[in-house]
Amino acid sequence: MSSLASRQCVPCRGGMPPMRGDEIKEFLNELNGWEVVEEHHLKKDFKFTDFREALSFVNRVGELAEAEGHHPDISFGWGYAGIKIWTHKIDGLSESDFILAAKIDAM
């Protein structure tokens, strides 16, 4: 398990700049298969054998998001789910985004 997955998401109150450049790369190195899009959000697509499996995954991610107080954008359908994570208060990436991504991978 990534060391990020053992940490807790911290609510963002705004007033801080989003992560950029090397700071993003450092945290991204601790994740598996996530992509950074335009230094704005994390994105990962997941594949499943059917709709029920995708739905089960989405429900587990939803429960995790509620527990962490950090909510990703989720899309899903038959055999797939897509997750996008960013910190809305700063309209970009924060450490909590990487923590949530690591926790999703650890499920």
FENJO-V676344 format. One record per pair of residues at least 24 apart in sequence whose ideal C-beta (glycine too) atoms are under 6 Angstrom apart, sorted by the first residue. I is the first residue (numbers start at 1). GAP is how many residues later the second one is. Records with the same first field share a line. If there is no record, write none. Layout:
I=GAP ; GAP
//
This chain:
1=105
2=28 ; 100
4=26 ; 94 ; 95 ; 98
5=97 ; 98 ; 101
7=92
9=59 ; 61 ; 87 ; 90 ; 91
10=86
11=58
12=75 ; 77 ; 82
14=75
18=72 ; 74 ; 75
19=74
27=71
31=70
32=73
34=67
40=46 ; 52
41=43 ; 45
42=43 ; 55 ; 59
43=41
44=39
45=37
46=35
47=33
48=31
51=27
54=27
57=24
60=47
61=43
64=39
68=32
70=26 ; 30
//
